[in-house]
Amino acid sequence: MVDEQKSAKPGCLYICGTPIGNLEDITLRALKVLQNVDYIAAEDTRQTLKLLNHYDIHKTLISCHEHNEKQRAEEIVNLMSEGFSVALVTDAGMPVTSDPGSVVVEAVHRAGMPVSVIPGPTAVSAALALSGFSGDRYVFEGFLPRNKKERRSRLEALKYERRTVVLYEAPHRLLTTLDDLSVWLGDRPVAVVREITKIHEQVLRGTIGEMIMHFKDIQPRGEFVLVLKGYEGAEVQDADDGMTVEQRISAYMQRGMSKKDAIKQVAADTGLPKNEVYKKALLL
């Protein structure tokens, strides 16, 4: 095994985790690798320079982000074929995890060259630990799609997900996402985690509805991770199971939903306008 204190293995790609907020969270091994590789491929060279300057590391940087990753992957493979070592980093956390990097790693594997990982912090595991919810089984969904059709499909798939669900969200879209989650997943428990490892790190726990009320009063700031408790109700049949709208509303209310939330959920299940479902609910 190569002693990374002295050198990086020639022709090797190192996938390096970097801090997600606090620069002191970088590992000793990551620092050794960054000090000894020939090149560092970075999502945003300006962000990476802040980290490197903090630790007095001076290396040639290669810009490698989602818009040029395919081209850069070829260049990195060529450099490695000449015996140069390359570290792959993103702005924060682990490359590939809701960040660029998979195209480069895949290209290096296809070329039959060595790849090594230098594990580091991720907002996913940090938020899950802070949430207090079970981490035995969880699903990470990154950012929900912005396209309405794709977004609805993703939320539909998560509706009865029994594992803990972890999502990322930007501050300016937080309320919209909480509203959508309330409609599709119901008013279930959620931990809203912001600014992980930074000065203003905060964990807010409550129901989705309570979080909506909170952020209507207080403007969302910082980077957010949402950790939702898994679905704990009884199995609910598909919308095409022959149940009437009234029966579906009743089924949700029997599981503890308010009539208002049941109407929202049935509208989401069936694609019917909410006002039409509301009229049916008046007959109950």
C-alpha positions in Angstrom: 0.0 0.0 0.0 1.4 3.4 -0.9 2.3 5.7 2.0 0.2 8.8 1.3 2.3 10.9 3.6 5.1 10.7 1.1 3.3 10.4 -2.2 0.1 9.7 -4.0 -0.1 6.6 -6.1 0.8 7.4 -9.8 -2.1 7.2 -12.2 -4.8 7.0 -9.4 -8.0 8.9 -8.9 -8.7 9.9 -5.3 -12.4 10.7 -4.5 -12.0 13.1 -1.6 -14.7 14.1 0.9 -14.4 17.8 2.0 -16.0 19.8 4.8 -19.7 20.7 4.5 -19.3 23.9 6.5 -16.6 23.8 9.2 -13.1 23.6 7.6 -11.8 21.6 10.6 -13.9 18.6 9.6 -11.5 17.6 6.9 -9.7 14.3 7.6 -5.9 14.0 8.0 -5.9 11.5 5.2 -7.7 13.9 2.8 -5.1 16.6 3.6 -2.3 14.2 2.9 -3.8 13.2 -0.4 -4.5 16.8 -1.5 -1.0 17.8 -0.6 0.5 15.0 -2.7 -1.6 14.5 -5.8 -0.5 16.2 -9.1 -3.9 17.7 -9.9 -7.2 18.5 -8.1 -10.4 18.4 -10.1 -12.9 20.7 -8.4 -16.6 21.5 -8.9 -15.9 25.2 -8.3 -12.2 26.1 -8.1 -13.0 29.3 -6.1 -14.6 27.3 -3.4 -11.8 24.7 -3.3 -9.2 27.4 -3.2 -10.6 28.6 0.1 -10.0 25.2 1.6 -6.6 24.8 0.1 -5.4 28.2 1.1 -6.6 27.5 4.7 -4.3 24.6 4.8 -1.5 26.1 2.7 -1.9 23.6 -0.1 -0.9 24.8 -3.6 -1.9 22.6 -6.5 -3.0 22.9 -10.2 -6.8 22.9 -10.3 -9.1 21.5 -13.0 -12.6 22.9 -13.2 -15.0 19.9 -13.3 -18.7 20.6 -12.8 -22.0 19.3 -14.2 -21.8 21.3 -17.4 -18.3 20.1 -18.5 -17.8 16.8 -16.6 -17.9 14.6 -19.7 -15.1 16.6 -21.4 -13.1 16.8 -18.2 -13.5 13.1 -17.6 -11.6 12.4 -20.9 -8.9 14.9 -19.9 -8.5 13.3 -16.4 -8.2 9.8 -17.9 -5.5 11.1 -20.3 -3.6 12.7 -17.4 -3.8 9.5 -15.4 -2.6 7.5 -18.4 0.5 9.6 -18.3 1.1 8.7 -14.6 -0.4 11.7 -12.9 -2.5 11.4 -9.8 -5.8 13.3 -9.5 -8.0 14.2 -6.5 -11.7 14.7 -7.2 -13.6 17.1 -4.9 -16.8 19.1 -4.9 -17.7 22.3 -3.1 -18.8 20.4 0.1 -19.2 16.8 1.1 -18.6 13.7 -1.0 -18.5 13.8 -4.8 -21.3 11.9 -6.6 -23.7 12.3 -3.6 -26.1 14.8 -5.2 -23.0 16.4 -6.7 -20.9 16.0 -9.8 -18.3 13.2 -10.0 -20.0 10.0 -11.3 -19.1 10.7 -14.9 -15.4 11.0 -14.0 -15.4 7.9 -11.8 -17.2 5.8 -14.4 -14.7 6.9 -17.1 -11.7 6.0 -14.9 -13.2 2.6 -14.1 -13.9 2.0 -17.8 -10.3 2.9 -18.6 -9.2 0.2 -16.1 -7.4 2.7 -13.9 -7.3 2.6 -10.0 -9.9 4.6 -8.0 -9.5 5.2 -4.2 -12.0 6.9 -1.8 -11.1 9.2 1.0 -14.3 9.3 3.0 -15.6 12.6 4.5 -18.6 14.4 5.8 -22.0 14.3 4.1 -25.1 16.3 4.9 -27.2 13.2 4.5 -25.7 11.2 7.4 -25.2 14.3 9.5 -28.8 15.4 9.2 -30.1 11.8 9.8 -28.1 11.7 13.0 -29.4 15.0 14.2 -33.0 14.2 13.3 -33.6 11.6 16.0 -35.4 9.4 13.5 -34.4 5.8 12.7 -31.4 5.5 10.4 -31.6 1.7 10.1 -33.3 2.1 6.7 -33.6 5.3 4.9 -33.9 6.7 1.3 -32.0 9.7 0.0 -33.8 11.6 -2.7 -31.5 14.7 -3.1 -33.5 17.7 -4.5 -37.0 17.0 -5.7 -37.5 17.6 -9.5 -38.7 21.1 -10.4 -40.7 19.8 -13.4 -44.3 19.4 -12.2 -44.9 16.0 -13.8 -41.6 14.6 -12.6 -42.1 16.1 -9.1 -45.6 14.6 -8.8 -44.3 11.2 -9.9 -41.5 11.3 -7.3 -43.8 12.4 -4.5 -46.3 9.7 -5.5 -43.5 7.1 -5.1 -42.7 8.5 -1.6 -46.2 8.6 -0.3 -46.2 5.2 1.4 -42.4 4.9 1.8 -41.8 3.3 5.2 -38.1 4.2 5.4 -36.9 7.5 6.7 -36.8 10.0 3.8 -34.0 12.5 3.4 -34.2 15.5 1.0 -32.1 18.6 0.2 -33.7 22.0 -0.4 -32.8 25.6 -1.1 -34.2 28.3 1.2 -36.2 30.0 -1.6 -38.0 26.7 -2.4 -38.4 25.4 1.2 -42.0 26.5 1.7 -43.1 25.2 -1.7 -41.6 21.8 -0.9 -43.1 21.6 2.6 -46.5 22.4 1.1 -46.1 19.7 -1.5 -44.9 17.2 1.1 -48.0 18.0 3.2 -50.3 17.4 0.3 -48.7 14.1 -0.9 -47.3 12.6 2.3 -49.7 14.0 4.9 -48.8 16.0 8.1 -46.1 13.6 9.3 -43.2 14.3 11.6 -40.2 16.0 10.1 -36.8 17.4 11.2 -35.7 20.5 9.3 -31.9 20.8 9.6 -30.1 23.9 8.5 -26.5 25.1 8.2 -25.0 21.8 9.3 -21.6 22.2 11.1 -21.8 26.0 10.7 -22.2 28.7 13.3 -26.0 28.9 12.9 -26.6 25.1 12.8 -30.2 24.4 13.8 -32.6 21.4 14.1 -36.3 22.1 14.1 -38.6 19.1 14.8 -42.4 18.9 14.5 -45.0 18.1 11.9 -44.8 19.3 8.3 -47.7 21.7 9.1 -45.9 23.2 12.1 -42.8 23.8 9.9 -44.9 25.5 7.3 -46.3 27.9 9.9 -42.8 28.5 11.3 -41.2 29.4 8.0 -44.2 31.6 7.0 -43.2 33.7 10.0 -39.4 33.4 9.8 -37.7 33.7 6.4 -35.7 30.5 5.5 -32.0 31.1 5.4 -29.1 28.8 4.7 -28.9 25.3 3.3 -31.6 22.8 4.4 -31.9 19.1 4.8 -35.4 17.6 5.4 -35.6 14.3 7.3 -39.1 12.8 7.2 -40.3 10.0 9.3 -41.4 7.0 7.3 -45.1 6.2 6.6 -46.5 4.3 9.5 -50.2 3.8 8.5 -52.0 0.9 7.1 -51.6 -0.1 3.5 -53.8 2.0 1.2 -54.9 0.6 -2.2 -54.2 2.3 -5.5 -56.5 5.0 -6.9 -57.7 2.5 -9.5 -59.0 0.0 -6.9 -62.6 0.8 -7.5 -63.1 2.9 -4.3 -65.3 5.9 -4.6 -64.0 9.4 -3.7 -66.1 9.3 -0.6 -64.7 5.9 0.4 -61.2 7.2 0.0 -61.9 10.3 2.1 -63.4 8.1 4.8 -60.4 5.7 4.7 -57.9 8.5 5.3 -60.0 10.0 8.1 -60.3 6.7 9.8 -56.5 6.6 9.8 -56.5 9.9 11.8 -56.3 12.5 9.0 -58.4 15.7 9.3 -61.1 16.1 6.6 -59.1 18.9 5.1 -55.9 16.8 4.8 -58.0 13.8 3.5 -59.4 16.0 0.8 -55.9 17.2 -0.2 -54.6 13.6 -0.2 -57.5 12.2 -2.3 -57.1 15.0 -4.8 -53.4 14.1 -5.1 -54.2 10.4 -5.3 -56.8 10.7 -8.1 -55.8 13.9 -9.9 -59.2 15.4 -9.4 -59.6 19.1 -8.7 -59.6 19.8 -5.0 -62.9 21.6 -5.1 -64.5 18.6 -6.7 -63.3 16.3 -4.0 -64.5 18.9 -1.4 -68.0 18.6 -2.8 -67.9 14.9 -2.4 -66.7 15.3 1.2 -69.8 17.4 2.0 -71.9 14.3 1.4 -70.2 12.4 4.3 
